[in-house]
Structures are given as C-alpha cells and as structure tokens.
C-alpha cells in the first residue's frame, strides 16, 4: 500500500499514541493539540476577567469562527450563524419558519433524531411530516442495504406535493453512510418552490458540499470538523433567513454591543446577517477550539483535498477485502457506491449481528475504535489516516492481525 498518500493531518497534531487507530470520527472527532492549546490560552484570560479585552477575547473569537467556517464550507461569512449543535440549528429553522395549517415537511426514511424530532413536533401547529424510502427494500421488515444505481434524490423529488414547504435531509446518513447529491436536490427543490434544509454533520469537514438551491445547512462541530461538543454552525440563504423568526438578543443587533453603556440606535432590531439567528452568548471556549480546528483543515487543503484522500483510503481497504471470499460481496457493494460518488467518509458494512459483535470485541485487542449503528459496522476515514491505518484495519477485519 505504498502508493497511498501520506496523512494530510500529521498524527503528531493529535494526542494519539502509537497503536491507537481511531476510525470513529462519525461518532466523535479527536480535538487537535493546537485547539486544546487555544482553549487553555483563553481559559487563562477567564481567570482574570479584569484583563479580558471585549473585542479581542470575545467578539473577535466569534468573528474568527464565522470567517474560517465560511472559508472551509465555501460560503459567505455573513450567512453563518453560531449554534450549539446540529439540533439547535435545525430547530431554529423548524420553529422559526412561518408555517400554515396543513403545510408538509418531507423527510427521508431513517433520519437521525436531530433531523426528525424537530419536524414531528410541528404536528401541534398543524404541520404534517411524511417520510420517504430512499431505495427499494429500505422499508422492508429486513432492510435491504443501499446499492449503487439507486436514485434517492429522484424518489424525494417525486414525493413533493402541493403542500410541501420544506424537505429536510441528512447530507450523509449516519447509519448506512449514503451521501445525497445536494446539487441535484437543491436544483429540484428550487424548481418546485420547496426549501431544502440539510443536516450536514456526517459530511462537514470531509466532503465537498454544494449549497446551490439549499436554504439551510446545519452541522455540529465535534465530528469531522474536530471541535468540541456543544459548538456548531448554521448556514442560511439570505432570503430564507429573513422568513425565519429571529432568535438573537443582545449580540444580534445591527451594530456590535458596546461596553461603553450606550448602544447605537437603529430602526432595525436585528442584524440581517447570520447573527440574527444566534440565541444569546456562545461558549467562547468552544468557539476558539472549533476555529482552531477549522484553520488546520483549511491549511491542509480543505474539504476537496480531504475528500480525495479519504476516497483513496476507502478504495484501498475495499480492494484488500475483495480478495477474500468472505468479504468480496460486501466490498463490491461499497466499492460501487464509492465509485458512484454516493458515500461519505464512512464505510458502513452490512453484517450479521453476531459477526459485528465479534469484530467489535476483537477491535479493542488491536487498538481499533469503531462503532455500529442500526446493523452497520462503521469505519470512518479522515485526514490523519494513511497506509498504516488501512493495513491495520484490513488485518483486523480479515482476522490476520
């Protein structure tokens, strides 16, 4: 596997001892050492609040996160809102949209609760929520695994009805790893007058997203973005944002809050930019950590470089597994999905429960950390992985370690 590229993110950037193989950023990403140092430095200022600088140590930390977040995602900084997590970003949309009795939300079948419960809660407002299977056999008693050639975007677009106002999807699905074509969905929703709202957490930081035709994109920062739990980003289209109920308070006025005791007067109560949807004071420590991590991702080439790197690792692992008769069929299914550009950074193996349980048991013996969700064994690659990680993972799965 010498042809594989070296890691884009050096292992020494993390507190990751030799012999530790972390394939679970789909669950939690490791915080880089530099980001931990940024938190410690800011904590020092909190010990002496009389030395805290309002702009540099508070407002500028937030601005920095919006700026680098926009750079990584390839969007405009003014459209970024700081939110605590994916759920709070989606709730800002679900609870802030001007619903009418009888309106409808479309969801793919099998969404994570973060992108399901906020919409189901709208039943009290007379809003219906309809879930759509994405491929043949997904809704069967024994769910069929996704295969290349499926057309989930077409199924969703064909399900749009006259009452549909919002389609809310996970860009990359948490259990089976399927990645939806946001460009195709965004174009189709725009043509039909429907808003596309995206839960982006399983793809943010590792895949390139298209925002064309998207109305809102929410992501937590603790997975592929390598931040802390409790800090995320919400991107909204400017016109769509003006339709939402503003959540912001003292930090969301058109002009920055002044420590001089007198605030500037304006006919507009809320800023027009993303601060309009920021509810109260953010965690400055979490903002500093996430901003630091995002800068590292940008410096290593951004999501385009990371996606190319991850795909090369995925194909290398699947090529190894395809040589073993026990794994050939599943490796072929996943490789076809990778080739079709229909997977995120996680390879989700559809395995019998007994086999998954046994692999998880032996994983600990080999320093490997992975996870299962809804019957899938998940192996997630990121920028710190390289040929050694692929070799170790293959040996574990094949039982030759």
N, C-alpha and C positions, 0 to 999 in steps of 0.2 A: 504493500500500500504506500510505497514511497512516492507515488505520483500525486498523492493527496496534498493539498496546500497546508502550510503551517497554520496554527491557530491565528485568527485575526486579533483576538484578545489574549495576550500572554497570560499564562496561568499565574505568574507572579503578581498580576494585578489583583488577584483574589487570595483570600486566606484558605487556599485549597491544597491540603497536604498531598504529597505523592501517595498514590494508592487510593485516592478518593475520585470516583467517577460519577459526576452529578449530571444525570440525564433527566432532570425533573424541573427545569425552569417553567414548564407548563403548569407547575404547582407553585413553586417559589423560585425566583432567581436569586443567585448569590449577590450580595452587596459588594462592589469593588472596594478595595482598601482606600482608594482616593475619596470615595464617597463617605466612608466611615470617618475619614480624617476631616472632611468638610463639616460633618455633624459635630465632631469633637471641638473644632475651632469655634463653631457658632455657640456651642454649649458654654464655652469659656466666657463669652460675652454675657450670657444669661446669668452667670454668677455675679456679675457686676452691672446691674441694669442702669446705673448712672453713667456707664460708659457706652451704652448702646446708641448707635447712630441710626436715626429714624430712616433715612434714605438707604444708606449702605447696608445696614444689618436687617432691614425689614422690607421696605418697598423694592429695593433692587434685587433681593433674593427672589421675590415673586416674578419680577420682570425677567430675570435671567432664566427662570424655568420656562416661562412662556416663549421666550426667544429661542432657546435651544430645542424645546419641544416642537415648535413650528418648523425649525430647520430640519430636524430628523424626519418629521412627517411630510415635509414638502408643502406646507400650507402657510397662510399669512398669520403672523403673530397676533394681530388684533382679533382673530377669530378663536383664540384659545382661552378657555376658562380653566381655572384651577379647582379641581373637585377632589373629594376624599378617595373615591374609588369608582369603578365602573358603574356600580349600582346607583350611586348618587348622581352621576352624570345622566344615566337613563331616567332616573326619577325626575330630574329637572325637566326633561322633555315630556315624560308621560303625564306628570302632574301640572305642567305649565302650558300644555297645548290647549287651544280653545275648542274643546270638544262640544259636539251637539248630540243630543239623544239619538241613538240609532247608528252612530258612527262605528267604524270597524277597524281593528288592527289585525294584520296578518303576521303570523309567526311561523317559522319552520318547526316541524315536529322535533322534539328532543332538545329544546333550548335549555341552557343553564338557568337556574332560578333568577339570577340577576337580570336576565332578559326575558323573563316570563312573568314573575310575580308583579312587577310594576304595572304591567298591562292588564293582567287579570283583575287587579284591584280597581280598575276603572269601571267594572261592572256596576258599581254604585252610582256612576254618572250616566249609566245607560249605554256604555260602550261595549260592543261585542269583541271578543278575541277569538280568532279562528286559527287553528294550527294545521299546517300543510306538510304532508310527507314529501321528502325531497327525492326519493328514488323508490323504485319498485321493490316491495318487500320490507321497507322500513317500518311500516305499521303492522307487520305480521306478528303473531304471537312469539315467534322466534325471529328476531330482527335479522334481516339479511345485511351483510356488510356492504358498504358502498364500493362501486367498481367504476373504472374509467369508462367514459362514454355516457355516463348519467348526465342528465340535464336539470339540475336542481333550480337553476335560475329561471329556466323556462316554466317549470312547474309553479314557481312562486308568482311569476308574472301572469300566467294564465289564471291564477286563483284570484286576482284582483277583481273586485266587484264595484258596483256603483257607490257603495257606502264606505269603501276602503279609503282611509285617510293616511295611515302610516303602515309601512312594512318594516318590522324590526327584526334584524338578523344578527347572528354571530358571524363575523367575517371568517374566522377559523373556529370550527366546532371543538368543544373541549374533550369529547369522548372519542370520536372516530377520526378526528384530525382533518376533516374535509374543509377546504378553503373555497369560499364562494367568490365568484367573479364580480367584484363590486362595480367595475366599469359597466358590465352588461346589465346588472341590476339597476344601477343608478340611471343609465340611459333609459331603460324600460320604465322605471318608476316616473321619471320626469315626463316622458311622453304621455303617461296616463294620469298625470296630475297627483301623484302619490308621493309622500315624503319617505325617503329611505333613511332609517335610523340604525346605526351599526354598533354592536358590542365588539370592540376591537382588541380585547386584552390578549387573546391567544395568538395574535399575529403581530401586534405592535412591537417594534424593535428587531424583528427577524424577517419580516416580509415587506414588500413594497405595496402600499395601499393606493388605490385610486379614489379620489374624492369627487370626481366628476359626477354630478347628479345626486350626491349624498347630501342629506340635510343635517345630520348629526353623527358624530363618531366619538364614542366614549371608551376610555381604557384606564384601568388601574395601572400603577407603576411598578408593581412588585414581581412581575413575571419576566417577560422578555426585555423589559426596559430597565431591569436591575436596580429598582429603587426599593423603598420601604413600604410595608403595608400601610395603608391609610393616606396615600397620595396618588392622585391620578390626573388625567387631562380630559377635557371635553372640547371637541371642535364643533362649531356650528356654522352653517351657512348664514351670512348676514341677514338676508331677507327672512329666513326661517326663524332666526333668533329674535327678531322683532315681534314675532307672533307669540312668543312664549312669555309666560308670567315672569317678570324679573324677580330673582331671588336675592339679589345683592342688597346690602345695607350700607354701613358707614364707609366701606372701602370701594364701593361701586358707583360713587358719584362721578360725573364727567371729569372733575379735577381731583388730584390726589388730596387725601385728608391732610390738613395742616396741623402741626403740633403747636402752632402759634396761638391757637384758641379761637381764631376767626376763620370760618370756612367761606370759600368763594360762593357767590350766589349764581344760580342758573335756573332757567325755566325748565330744564330737563333734570329730573331727579336721578336718573340712572345713566351710566355711560352706554354708548351704543355698541361698544366692543364686548369682548368676552367677559370682562369684569361684571357685566350686567347679571350674569348667572352665578356669580361666586357668593355663596352664602356665608358671610361673616369672615372671621380671621382664619387663615390657613395655618397649618403647622409649618413654621419656618424651618424647623429641623428637617422635616420630611421633604420640603421644597428644595433645600440645599442638597440633600442626598440625591434626589432624583435628577436635579440639574447637573450634578457632577457625573452621574452615570450616563446621562444622555450625551454629554460632551465627549465621553470616551467612545460611545457608539458612533458619533459623528466623525470623530478623528480617525476611526478605523475604516472609514469608507461609507458609513451609513447603511441603510437597510438594503440597498442594491447589492453592495459587497457582501453583506451578511447572508442575504438570500442565496447568492451564488455559492458561497462557502457551504452553507447548510445543505443545499441540494446535492453538492458533490459528496458530502459525507453520507447522506441518505442512500444515494445510489451505490456507494462503495459497500455499505453494510448489506444492502439487499442483494448485491452481486455475490457476496460471500455466502449468504444464506441460501441463495438459489441453487448452489452446488450440492446442497443436502436435501435428499428426498423428503425429509420430514418438514422442511420449511419451504420447499420450492413453490407450492401453490400460493401460499400467503405472501411470499416475497414477490412473486409475479403480480399479484393483485396490487400491492402497494407500489411497486415499481411503475406499473402502468398509470397509477394515479399521479405519481411524481412527474412522469413524462408528459402527462396531460395537463400539468400545472394546476392540479386540483387538491393539493395538500399544503398544509402549513409546515411548521418546523418540527412537528411531532409525527412520528410513525406509530400508528395505533394498530397493533396486531390483534386480530380477532382469533382468540384462542379458547379452547375449553377451560372452564374454571379450574379444574384440577391442574392443568399444565401451567396456567398463570400463577396459581398459588405456589407451586413447586419452584418456579423461576424466581418469584419474589423471595422465597426462603433462601435459595442459593445466592441470590444477588448480594445479600448482606455479607456473605462469606467472602465475596470478591470485591468488596468496597464499592459496589454499584448501587446507586439510588435511582429508583424509577417508581412508577405508580400505575394503578389500574383505575379505570372509570367505565362503568356500565358494560363490563365484559371485555374491554380492550386493555391490553398491556401497552403503556405509552413510553416511548423512547424519544426524548426531545433533544435535538442538537442545537448548539448555539456557537458563538464566535470563539469560545475558549477550547472547543473540541478540535481534535486533529486525528491523524492516522493512528496514534496510540489508543485513543478512545474508541475508535471504530474496531480496532483489533481486539481490544479487551471486551467490548460489547459482543462481538461475534463469537468469541471463545466462550463467553458465558452462555449465550443462547444455544450454541451448538453442543455445550457440555464438554468442551475440550480444555477449559481453563484449569 
